[in-house]
Amino acid sequence: MSEASPQASAAGPRVRPVPAVTRSIAILRLLGRSGAPMTLKEISQELDMVTSTCLHILRVLVLEGLVKVDAGAKRYSLGVGMLMLARSVIESSPFPALVQPVLDRLSSAANVTAIGVEVVGSEHMVVLALSRSTSPFSLHVDVGSRFPAFISATGRLVAAFSGFSDRELERRFKALRWDKAPEFSAWKADVEAARCDGYSMDRSNYINGVVLIAVPLLDSHDRMTHALVTAGLAQQLDEARAHALAQDLQTEARALSQLLAARS
């Protein structure tokens, strides 16, 4: 795994690289998405990391409780320390508790999966709360799921409020994976529309046959911090129903933004 060099951008100041921290995070993320415990060799090869360096980092992570090791099989997996950290993050943020009843109302009223996400810089978004629909359709997402910041309907909003140049937007767009990828020109037009309309819609691009609708939550400086997202079957959400749902999302987002501002 190659390490990206830091860049100054509209998203924030230049960040000086700290290789040990970057490698530690890479190991934790790899173990988090792995379906089974991994050996030292598997981890170091997957991350293109020197084996001895990988071992030293793993030993520290084990000592801190973030990683556990099966001494017999010599395989590593995430430790309960990660769970405690995740719980602390959720408990310290008012967003999950405030958004959950909103998601439950939206999911029940429109029979869609409703999701509350936090935008993490300009790189990722993380699911902090969700309410699943009762329809046979099931979206593979859980609390803690992490996605590229510019993907799907939410990604169009992130792009709209990012302040990035067209060249940077195109570079990031080309790295995304879709079921039915739109042309960059069409995606860019959607980004501009999202900035004007205050919501964004992805119809079968990210997931074929699925409509995703997203609205932003902005802070006092008009920076996008969170989003409300719904996902439903395209055959269920025609244009009229989708736009009506988008308006409901906007109403809920405005009220939620006020609540979050009062808590900050």
Order of alpha helices (4+ residues) and beta strands (2+ residues): alpha-beta-alpha-alpha-beta-beta-alpha-alpha-beta-beta-beta-alpha-alpha-alpha-beta-beta-beta-alpha
